[in-house]
């Protein structure tokens, strides 16, 4: 695993894409968005989108809400 940095507003994972890494948040906030609606919020020590990684199919966007440092 590597440590990655993302700026506020960046899209980590786009809907209908195939994610290739699991993100584990060290610091920051990520929002999960589906059809322009907030689905979930992820913070320090959370991981997200593991099922999409296994299935190879993602339904939601994951947007950095607050500067993000994570394992990827």
N, CA, C and O atoms as a MOPAC input file, in Angstrom:
PM7 MOZYME 1SCF
protein

 N      0.83400 1    -1.19300 1     0.00000 1
 C      0.00000 1     0.00000 1     0.00000 1
 C      0.87300 1     1.24900 1     0.00000 1
 O      1.93800 1     1.28900 1     0.61600 1
 N      0.39800 1     2.24800 1    -0.69700 1
 C      1.06500 1     3.54200 1    -0.74000 1
 C      0.23600 1     4.55400 1     0.02900 1
 O     -0.94000 1     4.32100 1     0.30800 1
 N      0.84800 1     5.67600 1     0.37000 1
 C      0.11500 1     6.79600 1     0.95800 1
 C     -0.15100 1     7.78900 1    -0.16700 1
 O      0.75600 1     8.15600 1    -0.91400 1
 N     -1.40600 1     8.21900 1    -0.27700 1
 C     -1.81000 1     9.12300 1    -1.35400 1
 C     -2.41600 1    10.39800 1    -0.77500 1
 O     -2.94600 1    10.40200 1     0.33600 1
 N     -2.32700 1    11.47600 1    -1.54800 1
 C     -2.88000 1    12.77600 1    -1.16200 1
 C     -3.83900 1    13.24000 1    -2.25300 1
 O     -3.54400 1    13.12400 1    -3.44200 1
 N     -4.99000 1    13.76700 1    -1.83600 1
 C     -5.97400 1    14.30700 1    -2.77300 1
 C     -6.49200 1    15.64000 1    -2.24200 1
 O     -6.70500 1    15.80400 1    -1.04100 1
 N     -6.69000 1    16.58200 1    -3.14900 1
 C     -7.20000 1    17.90000 1    -2.78100 1
 C     -8.71900 1    17.88200 1    -2.65800 1
 O     -9.39700 1    17.02800 1    -3.23000 1
 N     -9.23100 1    18.83800 1    -1.90100 1
 C    -10.67900 1    19.02000 1    -1.77000 1
 C    -11.29500 1    19.17600 1    -3.16000 1
 O    -10.77800 1    19.91100 1    -4.00200 1
 N    -12.40100 1    18.47700 1    -3.38500 1
 C    -13.11400 1    18.56800 1    -4.64900 1
 C    -12.73500 1    17.50900 1    -5.66900 1
 O    -13.43400 1    17.33500 1    -6.66700 1
 N    -11.63500 1    16.79500 1    -5.43500 1
 C    -11.22900 1    15.75000 1    -6.38600 1
 C    -12.18600 1    14.56700 1    -6.33500 1
 O    -12.72400 1    14.23100 1    -5.28000 1
 N    -12.38800 1    13.94800 1    -7.48100 1
 C    -13.22300 1    12.75400 1    -7.58100 1
 C    -12.29100 1    11.55100 1    -7.50400 1
 O    -11.48500 1    11.32000 1    -8.40600 1
 N    -12.40800 1    10.78700 1    -6.41700 1
 C    -11.56400 1     9.60400 1    -6.24800 1
 C    -12.00600 1     8.47200 1    -7.15400 1
 O    -11.19300 1     7.84700 1    -7.83600 1
 N    -13.29500 1     8.22000 1    -7.15100 1
 C    -13.86200 1     7.12900 1    -7.94000 1
 C    -15.11100 1     7.66600 1    -8.63000 1
 O    -15.95600 1     8.30000 1    -7.99700 1
 N    -15.21800 1     7.41300 1    -9.90900 1
 C    -16.37700 1     7.87200 1   -10.67400 1
 C    -17.37500 1     6.73100 1   -10.84100 1
 O    -16.99100 1     5.57500 1   -11.01600 1
 N    -18.65100 1     7.07100 1   -10.78500 1
 C    -19.70700 1     6.07800 1   -11.00400 1
 C    -19.48000 1     5.36200 1   -12.32900 1
 O    -19.03700 1     5.96600 1   -13.30600 1
 N    -19.78600 1     4.08000 1   -12.35200 1
 C    -19.64300 1     3.21000 1   -13.52600 1
 C    -18.19900 1     2.87500 1   -13.86700 1
 O    -17.93200 1     2.29400 1   -14.91900 1
 N    -17.26300 1     3.23500 1   -12.99200 1
 C    -15.86400 1     2.87500 1   -13.22800 1
 C    -15.53000 1     1.59700 1   -12.46700 1
 O    -16.31500 1     1.12500 1   -11.64300 1
 N    -14.37700 1     1.05500 1   -12.75000 1
 C    -13.90500 1    -0.13800 1   -12.05300 1
 C    -12.73300 1     0.25100 1   -11.15600 1
 O    -11.62000 1     0.43100 1   -11.65000 1
 N    -12.96000 1     0.38600 1    -9.84600 1
 C    -11.87300 1     0.77700 1    -8.94900 1
 C    -10.78500 1    -0.29300 1    -8.92200 1
 O    -11.06500 1    -1.48200 1    -9.07600 1
 N     -9.53700 1     0.14400 1    -8.72200 1
 C     -8.43500 1    -0.80600 1    -8.70200 1
 C     -7.65900 1    -0.80900 1    -7.38700 1
 O     -6.69000 1    -1.55300 1    -7.24300 1
 N     -8.07500 1     0.01300 1    -6.43300 1
 C     -7.43600 1     0.03700 1    -5.11100 1
 C     -8.49000 1     0.21700 1    -4.02500 1
 O     -9.59400 1     0.69600 1    -4.28700 1
 N     -8.14100 1    -0.17000 1    -2.81500 1
 C     -8.97600 1     0.07800 1    -1.64100 1
 C     -8.38900 1     1.28200 1    -0.92200 1
 O     -7.19100 1     1.31200 1    -0.64000 1
 N     -9.20500 1     2.26000 1    -0.62700 1
 C     -8.76300 1     3.45600 1     0.07900 1
 C     -9.07600 1     3.31500 1     1.56500 1
 O    -10.18000 1     2.92300 1     1.94000 1
 N     -8.09300 1     3.63900 1     2.40800 1
 C     -8.28300 1     3.68600 1     3.86000 1
 C     -7.86100 1     5.08100 1     4.30000 1
 O     -6.70900 1     5.47300 1     4.11100 1
 N     -8.78400 1     5.82300 1     4.88000 1
 C     -8.54900 1     7.22900 1     5.20400 1
 C     -7.66600 1     7.37200 1     6.44000 1
 O     -7.94800 1     6.79400 1     7.49000 1
 N     -6.60500 1     8.14400 1     6.30000 1
 C     -5.75600 1     8.52700 1     7.42900 1
 C     -6.27400 1     9.84500 1     7.99500 1
 O     -6.45800 1     9.98600 1     9.20400 1
 N     -6.50600 1    10.81200 1     7.09900 1
 C     -6.99000 1    12.14200 1     7.49000 1
 C     -7.83100 1    12.69100 1     6.34600 1
 O     -7.45900 1    12.56600 1     5.17900 1
 N     -8.96300 1    13.29700 1     6.68100 1
 C     -9.80400 1    13.91800 1     5.67100 1
 C    -11.21000 1    13.34500 1     5.66300 1
 O    -11.57200 1    12.51700 1     6.49900 1
 N    -11.99300 1    13.80700 1     4.69600 1
 C    -13.39400 1    13.39300 1     4.57100 1
 C    -13.70200 1    13.10600 1     3.10300 1
 O    -13.29500 1    13.85000 1     2.21100 1
 N    -14.42700 1    12.01200 1     2.87200 1
 C    -14.87700 1    11.63600 1     1.53100 1
 C    -16.39000 1    11.45100 1     1.57200 1
 O    -16.92500 1    10.83700 1     2.49400 1
 N    -17.07500 1    11.99100 1     0.55900 1
 C    -18.52100 1    11.81300 1     0.45200 1
 C    -18.83100 1    10.83300 1    -0.67400 1
 O    -18.21900 1    10.87500 1    -1.74100 1
 N    -19.79000 1     9.95700 1    -0.41600 1
 C    -20.29800 1     9.04100 1    -1.43100 1
 C    -21.59100 1     9.63900 1    -1.97400 1
 O    -22.52000 1     9.91400 1    -1.21500 1
 N    -21.65000 1     9.84000 1    -3.28600 1
 C    -22.77700 1    10.50900 1    -3.92700 1
 C    -23.38900 1     9.58200 1    -4.97600 1
 O    -22.67900 1     8.97300 1    -5.77500 1
 N    -24.73000 1     9.48600 1    -4.95900 1
 C    -25.44400 1     8.73200 1    -5.98900 1
 C    -26.58500 1     9.60000 1    -6.50100 1
 O    -27.41900 1    10.05800 1    -5.72100 1
 N    -26.62400 1     9.82600 1    -7.79700 1
 C    -27.66500 1    10.65800 1    -8.41000 1
 C    -27.79100 1    12.00900 1    -7.70800 1
 O    -28.89400 1    12.47000 1    -7.41800 1
 N    -26.65100 1    12.63100 1    -7.44200 1
 C    -26.55700 1    13.94500 1    -6.80500 1
 C    -27.07500 1    13.97300 1    -5.37000 1
 O    -27.29400 1    15.05200 1    -4.82000 1
 N    -27.27300 1    12.81300 1    -4.75900 1
 C    -27.72500 1    12.71300 1    -3.36600 1
 C    -26.60300 1    12.12300 1    -2.50700 1
 O    -25.92100 1    11.18600 1    -2.92200 1
 N    -26.42200 1    12.67700 1    -1.31700 1
 C    -25.41900 1    12.17200 1    -0.38200 1
 C    -25.86000 1    10.81800 1     0.15900 1
 O    -26.95700 1    10.68900 1     0.70400 1
 N    -25.00900 1     9.81700 1     0.01000 1
 C    -25.29900 1     8.46300 1     0.48000 1
 C    -24.60100 1     8.20100 1     1.80600 1
 O    -25.19700 1     7.64800 1     2.73100 1
 N    -23.31800 1     8.60600 1     1.89500 1
 C    -22.54500 1     8.33300 1     3.10200 1
 C    -21.36000 1     9.28500 1     3.18000 1
 O    -20.95800 1     9.89400 1     2.18900 1
 N    -20.80800 1     9.39600 1     4.39300 1
 C    -19.61900 1    10.20600 1     4.63900 1
 C    -18.58900 1     9.31300 1     5.32200 1
 O    -18.91000 1     8.58100 1     6.25800 1
 N    -17.34600 1     9.38300 1     4.84200 1
 C    -16.26300 1     8.56900 1     5.38800 1
 C    -15.18800 1     9.47100 1     5.97800 1
 O    -14.84200 1    10.50300 1     5.40200 1
 N    -14.66200 1     9.06900 1     7.14000 1
 C    -13.67200 1     9.86300 1     7.86500 1
 C    -12.48700 1     8.97900 1     8.25500 1
 O    -12.39100 1     7.83100 1     7.82000 1
 N    -11.59200 1     9.51900 1     9.07500 1
 C    -10.37900 1     8.82300 1     9.50300 1
 C    -10.65300 1     7.39000 1     9.94200 1
 O    -11.57400 1     7.13100 1    10.71700 1
 N     -9.85100 1     6.47400 1     9.44100 1
 C     -9.88100 1     5.03800 1     9.71800 1
 C    -10.98400 1     4.29400 1     8.97200 1
 O    -11.10800 1     3.07800 1     9.12300 1
 N    -11.78400 1     4.99200 1     8.17400 1
 C    -12.79000 1     4.32400 1     7.34700 1
 C    -12.15200 1     3.86200 1     6.03400 1
 O    -11.20400 1     4.47000 1     5.53700 1
 N    -12.68700 1     2.79400 1     5.49600 1
 C    -12.39300 1     2.39300 1     4.12300 1
 C    -13.72900 1     2.43900 1     3.38000 1
 O    -14.79200 1     2.46400 1     3.99900 1
 N    -13.66500 1     2.45000 1     2.05600 1
 C    -14.91400 1     2.53200 1     1.31300 1
 C    -14.78200 1     1.87400 1    -0.04800 1
 O    -13.69500 1     1.78000 1    -0.61800 1
 N    -15.91600 1     1.42500 1    -0.54800 1
 C    -16.07000 1     0.84800 1    -1.87400 1
 C    -15.36400 1    -0.49700 1    -2.04600 1
 O    -14.94200 1    -0.83800 1    -3.15100 1
 N    -15.23400 1    -1.25800 1    -0.96500 1
 C    -14.59300 1    -2.57700 1    -1.04100 1
 C    -15.38000 1    -3.53500 1    -1.93500 1
 O    -14.78300 1    -4.29600 1    -2.69600 1
 N    -16.70000 1    -3.50600 1    -1.85500 1
 C    -17.51500 1    -4.41000 1    -2.67600 1
 C    -17.34100 1    -4.11700 1    -4.16900 1
 O    -17.30800 1    -5.03900 1    -4.98400 1
 N    -17.23200 1    -2.85900 1    -4.52100 1
 C    -17.01600 1    -2.50900 1    -5.92700 1
 C    -15.65700 1    -2.99600 1    -6.40600 1
 O    -15.50200 1    -3.38700 1    -7.56300 1
 N    -14.68500 1    -2.97000 1    -5.52100 1
 C    -13.36000 1    -3.47800 1    -5.86100 1
 C    -13.43800 1    -4.97100 1    -6.17700 1
 O    -12.81600 1    -5.44300 1    -7.12800 1
 N    -14.19800 1    -5.70300 1    -5.38100 1
 C    -14.36000 1    -7.14100 1    -5.59900 1
 C    -15.21500 1    -7.44500 1    -6.82700 1
 O    -14.90900 1    -8.35900 1    -7.59300 1
 N    -16.28900 1    -6.67500 1    -7.01000 1
 C    -17.22100 1    -6.90700 1    -8.12400 1
 C    -16.75500 1    -6.30400 1    -9.44200 1
 O    -17.18800 1    -6.72600 1   -10.51400 1
 N    -15.86600 1    -5.31000 1    -9.35700 1
 C    -15.41600 1    -4.61900 1   -10.55800 1
 C    -16.44400 1    -3.66600 1   -11.12800 1
 O    -16.36700 1    -3.28600 1   -12.29600 1
 N    -17.42400 1    -3.27000 1   -10.29000 1
 C    -18.48800 1    -2.38200 1   -10.74800 1
 C    -18.84300 1    -1.40000 1    -9.64300 1
 O    -19.17200 1    -1.80500 1    -8.52800 1
 N    -18.77500 1    -0.12200 1    -9.94800 1
 C    -19.06200 1     0.92100 1    -8.97600 1
 C    -20.28700 1     1.71600 1    -9.40500 1
 O    -20.41500 1     2.07100 1   -10.57700 1
 N    -21.19400 1     2.00000 1    -8.46600 1
 C    -22.43000 1     2.71700 1    -8.79200 1
 C    -22.41000 1     4.18300 1    -8.37600 1
 O    -23.24900 1     4.96200 1    -8.82900 1
 N    -21.45700 1     4.57500 1    -7.51500 1
 C    -21.48200 1     5.91200 1    -6.93100 1
 C    -20.19400 1     6.68000 1    -7.18600 1
 O    -19.15700 1     6.10000 1    -7.50800 1
 N    -20.28400 1     8.00400 1    -7.03200 1
 C    -19.10900 1     8.87000 1    -7.07000 1
 C    -18.57800 1     9.02700 1    -5.65200 1
 O    -19.34600 1     9.04500 1    -4.69000 1
 N    -17.26800 1     9.14100 1    -5.53100 1
 C    -16.62000 1     9.38700 1    -4.23800 1
 C    -15.80600 1    10.65700 1    -4.39000 1
 O    -14.83500 1    10.70300 1    -5.14500 1
 N    -16.21700 1    11.69600 1    -3.65600 1
 C    -15.65700 1    13.03500 1    -3.79100 1
 C    -14.95500 1    13.43500 1    -2.49400 1
 O    -15.47700 1    13.21400 1    -1.40100 1
 N    -13.76100 1    14.02900 1    -2.63000 1
 C    -13.02700 1    14.51200 1    -1.46100 1
 C    -13.69600 1    15.78700 1    -0.95900 1
 O    -13.75600 1    16.78500 1    -1.67700 1
 N    -14.19400 1    15.75300 1     0.26100 1
 C    -14.85900 1    16.91500 1     0.86600 1
 C    -13.86500 1    17.76300 1     1.64300 1
 O    -13.99000 1    18.98700 1     1.69600 1
 N    -12.87100 1    17.10700 1     2.24900 1
 C    -11.82300 1    17.79000 1     3.01300 1
 C    -10.50700 1    17.12400 1     2.65700 1
 O    -10.42800 1    15.89800 1     2.59000 1
 N     -9.47500 1    17.92300 1     2.42900 1
 C     -8.14800 1    17.41900 1     2.06600 1
 C     -7.90800 1    16.01000 1     2.60300 1
 O     -8.12200 1    15.75000 1     3.78700 1
 N     -7.46400 1    15.10200 1     1.73500 1
 C     -7.41800 1    13.68200 1     2.06300 1
 C     -6.00400 1    13.11400 1     1.99800 1
 O     -5.28100 1    13.30900 1     1.02100 1
 N     -5.63300 1    12.41200 1     3.05600 1
 C     -4.43500 1    11.58300 1     3.07600 1
 C     -4.92400 1    10.17800 1     3.37400 1
 O     -5.64900 1     9.96200 1     4.34600 1
 N     -4.53100 1     9.21800 1     2.53900 1
 C     -5.05900 1     7.86400 1     2.70300 1
 C     -4.05800 1     6.81600 1     2.23200 1
 O     -3.10700 1     7.11200 1     1.50900 1
 N     -4.30200 1     5.59400 1     2.66200 1
 C     -3.59800 1     4.44600 1     2.09900 1
 C     -4.34500 1     4.06500 1     0.83200 1
 O     -5.57600 1     4.07000 1     0.79900 1
 N     -3.60300 1     3.73800 1    -0.19600 1
 C     -4.23100 1     3.33700 1    -1.46200 1
 C     -3.41200 1     2.23400 1    -2.11400 1
 O     -3.76900 1     1.75500 1    -3.19000 1

